[in-house]
Amino acid sequence: SAVAPAVAPAALGLLPCEALEVAPEQAATAAAAAASRLPVALGAGEPGLQLVQARDLTLDSCAAATDAAERVDVQQGVYEGGFKLWECAVDLARFLRDPAAPPVTGESRVLDLGCGHGVPGLVAARSGAAVVFQDLNREVLLRQTAPNVAVNLGPEHLAKHSFVSGDWRALELGQEMAFGAQPFDLILTAETVYSEEMYPVLHRVFESTLARRGAVLVSAKRYYFGVGGGIDSFAQFVRSGKVFSARTVQSTEDGASNVRDILELRFLSP
């Protein structure tokens, strides 16, 4: 059950949701300090991206978070792999140019949830959308996501987009206004359904922030061995809630990794 809004996120060990202000000079400095640039191809007719790979993995939130970022891909609620480029994020970015994808225009409001590098959000922003980039760790947004916006879109575009750090569970503590007052036309999220424990939280975020005629695109591996989650079990969870429809719009089976799918969710009753 939801926790009463009077409880502060920090009291429950959660990172609060916080809207960050990023100056163009700050993003440019972070880009210049990066360890390297990672080129990402997006397919025929779509210019590739040059992604900033942060050199400093220190996470000021706590020593455990820094340790996690240096040792493991993910430690739930502490560090969610934001400094790493995930293949499902690239799948999702490429799919946005598919005719079967929900349209993105200059009028669209888009949320890149658990964004890390922000690859899907960058592609949406190229179409003129106003994007909210969200990640658990503020350092990921300041040292990597915002610099990626500056490098690939131009520093003058930073003002159009927003950056929000914090734990999704804090949204249930009355912090949903960190995302702004308007609902999203499109929510993009990749590699975020690896844990069944987080399914209800993710579902509630979608339900509370998506416009009634909007869409959610979830890009993930079919199974995450050893942790229990995956796109198949998440789709079953969504359908059982009878709030959203859920259909697979793309599958990738390249023989190099687990099968990867993109799931589209829409409200059953717009």
Phi, psi and chi 1 to 4 in degrees:
 res  aa     phi    psi   chi1   chi2   chi3   chi4
   1 SER       -  155.0   59.0      -      -      -
   2 ALA   -67.4  145.9      -      -      -      -
   3 VAL   -85.8  144.8 -179.8      -      -      -
   4 ALA   -58.4  138.5      -      -      -      -
   5 PRO   -58.7  -20.0  -25.6   34.3      -      -
   6 ALA   -69.0  -18.4      -      -      -      -
   7 VAL   -80.2  126.9  178.4      -      -      -
   8 ALA   -76.5  142.0      -      -      -      -
   9 PRO   -54.5  -40.7  -27.3   35.1      -      -
  10 ALA   -60.9  -31.4      -      -      -      -
  11 ALA   -66.1  -21.3      -      -      -      -
  12 LEU  -103.7    9.0  -60.4  177.0      -      -
  13 GLY    76.5   20.6      -      -      -      -
  14 LEU  -103.0  144.3  -54.8  178.7      -      -
  15 LEU   -76.2  122.0  -66.9  174.7      -      -
  16 PRO   -67.7  152.9   25.0  -33.5      -      -
  17 CYS   -75.0  129.7  -70.5      -      -      -
  18 GLU  -141.3  125.6  175.0 -172.2   10.4      -
  19 ALA   -80.4  127.2      -      -      -      -
  20 LEU  -102.4  142.5  -52.9  177.1      -      -
  21 GLU   -98.8  125.4  -68.4 -171.8   11.9      -
  22 VAL  -122.8  114.7 -175.7      -      -      -
  23 ALA   -80.7  147.9      -      -      -      -
  24 PRO   -53.9  -39.1  -27.3   35.7      -      -
  25 GLU   -63.9  -37.6  -60.9   79.8    9.3      -
  26 GLN   -65.0  -43.6 -177.1 -178.7   10.2      -
  27 ALA   -67.1  -39.5      -      -      -      -
  28 ALA   -64.8  -39.5      -      -      -      -
  29 THR   -64.0  -42.7  -60.8      -      -      -
  30 ALA   -64.8  -38.9      -      -      -      -
  31 ALA   -64.5  -40.3      -      -      -      -
  32 ALA   -67.9  -28.9      -      -      -      -
  33 ALA   -86.3   -2.1      -      -      -      -
  34 ALA   -64.7  152.7      -      -      -      -
  35 ALA   -69.8  -34.3      -      -      -      -
  36 SER  -166.7  173.4   60.7      -      -      -
  37 ARG  -114.7  134.8  -63.1  -77.5  176.8   89.0
  38 LEU  -111.3  112.3  179.9   64.1      -      -
  39 PRO   -76.9  137.1   26.5  -31.2      -      -
  40 VAL  -128.3  119.1  174.4      -      -      -
  41 ALA   -83.5  139.7      -      -      -      -
  42 LEU  -114.8    1.4  -65.3  175.4      -      -
  43 GLY   112.2  170.6      -      -      -      -
  44 ALA   -58.8  132.2      -      -      -      -
  45 GLY    82.1   -4.7      -      -      -      -
  46 GLU  -116.4  119.0  178.5   71.5   19.7      -
  47 PRO   -57.5  141.3  -21.8   32.2      -      -
  48 GLY   -71.6  177.2      -      -      -      -
  49 LEU  -114.5  150.2  -62.1  170.9      -      -
  50 GLN  -112.8  106.9  -68.7  -69.5  -37.2      -
  51 LEU   -95.0  136.0  -59.7 -178.1      -      -
  52 VAL   -76.5  128.1  168.9      -      -      -
  53 GLN  -105.8  108.1 -173.7   61.3   56.4      -
  54 ALA   -59.8  141.0      -      -      -      -
  55 ARG   -85.7  -39.9 -176.8 -172.0  -53.3  -84.7
  56 ASP   -92.3  112.0 -177.4    4.7      -      -
  57 LEU   -97.9   11.9  -56.4 -173.1      -      -
  58 THR   -65.5  130.6  -56.6      -      -      -
  59 LEU  -114.7  113.5  -65.4  164.6      -      -
  60 ASP   -67.3  -17.0  -60.2  -28.8      -      -
  61 SER   -60.7  -38.3   51.9      -      -      -
  62 CYS  -173.4  157.3   64.9      -      -      -
  63 ALA   -62.4  -33.9      -      -      -      -
  64 ALA   -62.8  -35.4      -      -      -      -
  65 ALA   -67.5  -42.5      -      -      -      -
  66 THR   -62.3  -43.8  -61.2      -      -      -
  67 ASP   -60.7  -41.7 -177.3   56.0      -      -
  68 ALA   -63.8  -44.4      -      -      -      -
  69 ALA   -62.0  -30.5      -      -      -      -
  70 GLU   -85.6  -22.9  -66.6  173.6  -16.8      -
  71 ARG  -106.4  -39.5  -70.1 -172.7  -56.6  103.4
  72 VAL  -131.3  164.1  -62.5      -      -      -
  73 ASP   -71.8  -41.0  -71.2  -22.9      -      -
  74 VAL  -145.6  138.0  170.3      -      -      -
  75 GLN  -134.1  106.8 -175.2  171.4  -29.7      -
  76 GLN   -53.5  130.3 -172.0  172.6  -46.7      -
  77 GLY    78.8   -6.0      -      -      -      -
  78 VAL  -116.9  -52.8  175.6      -      -      -
  79 TYR  -148.8  122.8  167.7   71.0      -      -
  80 GLU  -108.3   31.7  -63.8  -75.6   -7.7      -
  81 GLY    76.9   24.7      -      -      -      -
  82 GLY   -66.3  -24.3      -      -      -      -
  83 PHE   -83.7   -6.8  -74.3  125.3      -      -
  84 LYS  -100.4  145.8  178.2  178.1  177.5  176.4
  85 LEU   -89.0  122.2  177.1   62.2      -      -
  86 TRP  -102.3  138.2  -63.6   88.5      -      -
  87 GLU   -64.3  -31.4   55.5 -167.8  -14.1      -
  88 CYS   -69.3  -26.4  -69.8      -      -      -
  89 ALA   -66.8  -39.0      -      -      -      -
  90 VAL   -68.2  -41.1  178.3      -      -      -
  91 ASP   -54.3  -46.0  -70.0  -16.6      -      -
  92 LEU   -67.1  -41.2 -176.3   51.4      -      -
  93 ALA   -60.6  -43.3      -      -      -      -
  94 ARG   -66.4  -37.9  -69.7  171.5  176.2  163.3
  95 PHE   -65.1  -28.2  177.1   69.8      -      -
  96 LEU   -59.9  -20.0  -71.2  176.7      -      -
  97 ARG   -94.5    2.0  -68.6  -60.6 -172.5 -117.2
  98 ASP   -79.5  139.5 -169.1  -66.0      -      -
  99 PRO   -57.4  -22.6  -24.5   33.7      -      -
 100 ALA   -80.5   -9.2      -      -      -      -
 101 ALA   -78.2  151.6      -      -      -      -
 102 PRO   -57.8  139.0  -22.2   32.9      -      -
 103 PRO   -67.6  142.9   23.4  -32.2      -      -
 104 VAL  -121.5  125.9  179.0      -      -      -
 105 THR  -130.4 -178.9   70.4      -      -      -
 106 GLY   -66.7  -11.9      -      -      -      -
 107 GLU   -96.2   -5.2  -58.2  -60.2  -44.5      -
 108 SER   -78.0  145.1  -59.6      -      -      -
 109 ARG  -114.1  121.6 -168.5  162.3 -173.5  -95.1
 110 VAL  -123.8  140.0  174.5      -      -      -
 111 LEU  -112.4  123.4  171.2   62.1      -      -
 112 ASP  -100.9   98.8 -169.9  -16.3      -      -
 113 LEU   -92.9  124.2 -170.6   67.2      -      -
 114 GLY    68.2   50.0      -      -      -      -
 115 CYS   -74.4  -33.6   64.6      -      -      -
 116 GLY    57.8 -119.9      -      -      -      -
 117 HIS   -63.2  -25.8  -83.4  -80.9      -      -
 118 GLY    83.8   26.5      -      -      -      -
 119 VAL   -61.3  -50.5  174.8      -      -      -
 120 PRO   -61.2  -40.5  -22.0   34.0      -      -
 121 GLY   -63.7  -35.4      -      -      -      -
 122 LEU   -63.2  -40.8  -71.7  169.7      -      -
 123 VAL   -66.8  -40.8  173.3      -      -      -
 124 ALA   -62.8  -39.4      -      -      -      -
 125 ALA   -65.7  -32.4      -      -      -      -
 126 ARG   -62.3  -25.7  -81.5 -179.5  170.1  174.5
 127 SER   -86.0    3.3  -64.8      -      -      -
 128 GLY    99.7   -3.2      -      -      -      -
 129 ALA   -67.9  151.3      -      -      -      -
 130 ALA   -89.3  120.9      -      -      -      -
 131 VAL  -113.1  134.8 -179.5      -      -      -
 132 VAL  -100.8  116.5  174.6      -      -      -
 133 PHE   -94.7  121.2  -66.0   90.9      -      -
 134 GLN  -121.0  134.4 -175.8  -82.9  -23.1      -
 135 ASP  -144.6  154.7 -162.8   87.2      -      -
 136 LEU   -58.6  -43.4  175.5   68.1      -      -
 137 ASN  -102.8  124.0  -56.4  109.8      -      -
 138 ARG   -62.7  -31.6   69.3 -166.8  -51.1  -87.8
 139 GLU   -64.8  -34.3  -64.7   85.3   -2.8      -
 140 VAL   -61.7  -44.3  169.2      -      -      -
 141 LEU   -66.0  -41.8  -66.7  165.0      -      -
 142 LEU   -76.5  -35.7  -65.6  175.4      -      -
 143 ARG   -97.0  -13.8  -63.0 -177.9 -163.7  147.4
 144 GLN  -133.6  -54.1 -163.5  158.3  -93.8      -
 145 THR   -66.0  -54.5  -41.4      -      -      -
 146 ALA   -61.5  -42.7      -      -      -      -
 147 PRO   -59.5  -34.4  -28.6   36.3      -      -
 148 ASN   -64.2  -38.1  -80.8  -23.5      -      -
 149 VAL   -62.1  -46.3  171.8      -      -      -
 150 ALA   -63.5  -42.0      -      -      -      -
 151 VAL   -71.6  -41.1  167.5      -      -      -
 152 ASN   -94.4  -23.7  -70.1  -80.4      -      -
 153 LEU  -113.2  -23.2  -56.6  176.7      -      -
 154 GLY   108.5  138.0      -      -      -      -
 155 PRO   -59.6  -25.7   16.8  -28.1      -      -
 156 GLU   -67.5  -14.7   68.7  -82.8    8.1      -
 157 HIS   -86.1  -10.1  -73.0  -93.7      -      -
 158 LEU   -58.7  -36.2  -77.3  164.9      -      -
 159 ALA   -65.8  -25.2      -      -      -      -
 160 LYS   -77.7  -24.4 -179.8  173.6 -178.5  176.2
 161 HIS  -108.7  164.9  -52.3  -66.3      -      -
 162 SER  -126.4  156.5  -54.8      -      -      -
 163 PHE  -133.0  123.1  -56.0   87.8      -      -
 164 VAL  -128.7  124.9  175.9      -      -      -
 165 SER  -105.1  161.7   66.7      -      -      -
 166 GLY   126.8  173.0      -      -      -      -
 167 ASP   -85.4  133.7 -163.5  -54.5      -      -
 168 TRP   -55.6  -32.7  -56.2  -27.1      -      -
 169 ARG   -64.5  -20.7  -69.4  168.2  -70.1 -172.8
 170 ALA   -69.9  -19.7      -      -      -      -
 171 LEU   -63.5  -27.2  -65.1  172.5      -      -
 172 GLU   -78.2   -3.9  -62.5 -179.6  -88.2      -
 173 LEU  -104.2   26.7  -52.9 -179.4      -      -
 174 GLY    82.1   20.0      -      -      -      -
 175 GLN  -104.3   14.9  -68.7 -154.4  -51.8      -
 176 GLU   -64.7  -18.3   54.4  -79.3  -55.6      -
 177 MET   -69.6   -9.9  -68.2  -52.8  -68.3      -
 178 ALA   -60.7  -24.0      -      -      -      -
 179 PHE   -86.3   -6.6  -75.7  160.3      -      -
 180 GLY    96.1  167.7      -      -      -      -
 181 ALA   -81.2  -24.0      -      -      -      -
 182 GLN   -88.6  140.4  -62.9  -61.9  -44.4      -
 183 PRO   -70.4  166.0   26.8  -34.3      -      -
 184 PHE   -96.2  139.9  -66.5  101.3      -      -
 185 ASP   -76.5  -28.7  -57.2  -63.6      -      -
 186 LEU  -148.1  132.2  179.8   62.4      -      -
 187 ILE  -114.9  128.4  -61.9  176.0      -      -
 188 LEU  -114.8  133.4  -53.0  169.5      -      -
 189 THR  -153.1  138.7 -169.4      -      -      -
 190 ALA  -133.1  138.0      -      -      -      -
 191 GLU    59.4   33.5  -53.2  -88.6   17.2      -
 192 THR  -109.1    4.0   52.2      -      -      -
 193 VAL  -114.6   32.0  -62.9      -      -      -
 194 TYR   -75.6  -17.7   67.3   88.7      -      -
 195 SER  -121.0  121.1  168.3      -      -      -
 196 GLU   -62.6  -26.8  -68.1 -176.7  -22.4      -
 197 GLU   -59.6  -30.0  177.0 -173.5  -19.6      -
 198 MET   -91.5   -4.4  -67.9  -58.4  -70.0      -
 199 TYR   -54.7  -50.1  -69.9   -0.4      -      -
 200 PRO   -61.8  -37.3  -20.8   32.7      -      -
 201 VAL   -65.3  -46.9  178.9      -      -      -
 202 LEU   -62.3  -42.5 -164.4   56.3      -      -
 203 HIS   -59.9  -42.8 -170.1  -80.1      -      -
 204 ARG   -68.6  -34.2  -72.6 -168.2  -69.3  -93.0
 205 VAL   -62.3  -46.3  171.7      -      -      -
 206 PHE   -58.7  -47.5  -64.2  159.5      -      -
 207 GLU   -63.8  -34.6 -168.3  172.7   -1.9      -
 208 SER   -89.4  -15.2   64.4      -      -      -
 209 THR  -119.8  -10.1   61.2      -      -      -
 210 LEU   -87.3  137.0 -177.6   67.1      -      -
 211 ALA   -63.3  150.5      -      -      -      -
 212 ARG   -60.3  -30.5  -63.1  -57.1  -61.3 -177.0
 213 ARG  -105.2   17.3  -63.1 -171.2  179.3  -83.4
 214 GLY   -85.8 -176.4      -      -      -      -
 215 ALA  -138.9  151.9      -      -      -      -
 216 VAL  -115.8  135.8 -179.3      -      -      -
 217 LEU  -116.5  119.1  -66.5  176.4      -      -
 218 VAL  -112.3  119.6 -177.3      -      -      -
 219 SER  -112.3  123.0 -179.3      -      -      -
 220 ALA  -161.2  167.5      -      -      -      -
 221 LYS   -74.1  150.9  -63.5  177.9  178.3   67.9
 222 ARG   -63.4  -37.3 -163.7  163.7  -69.6  178.4
 223 TYR  -140.1  144.2  -55.5  103.3      -      -
 224 TYR  -111.8   98.0  -71.8   88.4      -      -
 225 PHE   -64.6  132.8  -63.7  103.2      -      -
 226 GLY    92.9  -14.4      -      -      -      -
 227 VAL  -121.4  -13.6  -70.7      -      -      -
 228 GLY    96.4  -17.1      -      -      -      -
 229 GLY   -93.1 -176.3      -      -      -      -
 230 GLY   155.3  166.1      -      -      -      -
 231 ILE   -67.9  -32.8 -160.0   75.9      -      -
 232 ASP   -65.0  -49.3  -84.8   -2.1      -      -
 233 SER   -69.7  -30.7   61.9      -      -      -
 234 PHE   -67.9  -41.4 -178.6   68.8      -      -
 235 ALA   -59.9  -41.5      -      -      -      -
 236 GLN   -62.7  -41.9  -67.7  172.3   16.4      -
 237 PHE   -61.6  -45.2  174.7   84.9      -      -
 238 VAL   -62.0  -47.0  168.4      -      -      -
 239 ARG   -63.4  -34.4  -67.1  179.1 -176.0  121.3
 240 SER   -68.1  -25.2   70.3      -      -      -
 241 GLY   -77.2  -19.0      -      -      -      -
 242 LYS    57.7   32.2  -61.2 -178.3  179.2  179.5
 243 VAL  -105.4  -40.0  174.1      -      -      -
 244 PHE  -120.7  149.7  -64.0  103.7      -      -
 245 SER   -81.2  157.6   63.4      -      -      -
 246 ALA  -144.0  119.9      -      -      -      -
 247 ARG  -137.6  144.2   68.3 -175.9 -175.2  102.8
 248 THR   -79.5  125.3  -59.7      -      -      -
 249 VAL  -109.0  -12.5  -68.1      -      -      -
 250 GLN  -159.0  141.7  178.4  176.9  -76.1      -
 251 SER  -130.0  140.6  -65.9      -      -      -
 252 THR  -125.6  120.9  -58.5      -      -      -
 253 GLU  -130.5   92.2 -169.3  167.6   -1.1      -
 254 ASP  -102.1   -0.3   55.9   15.5      -      -
 255 GLY    79.2   -9.0      -      -      -      -
 256 ALA   -92.7  -19.3      -      -      -      -
 257 SER  -155.3 -176.4   65.9      -      -      -
 258 ASN   -57.4  154.3 -167.9   -6.6      -      -
 259 VAL   -61.0  137.1  179.8      -      -      -
 260 ARG  -118.4  136.3  -51.4 -171.9  -58.6  -86.5
 261 ASP  -126.0  156.7  -65.6  -38.2      -      -
 262 ILE  -117.3  126.4  -62.5  177.5      -      -
 263 LEU  -109.2  133.6 -166.8   70.0      -      -
 264 GLU  -106.2  128.7 -178.1 -173.1   84.1      -
 265 LEU  -112.4  139.8  -47.2 -175.9      -      -
 266 ARG  -141.8  150.2  -69.7 -176.0 -178.8  -88.4
 267 PHE   -59.6  136.7  -79.5  110.7      -      -
 268 LEU   -68.9  -31.1  -72.2  171.5      -      -
 269 SER  -125.1   86.5  -58.7      -      -      -
 270 PRO   -60.8      -  -16.0   28.6      -      -
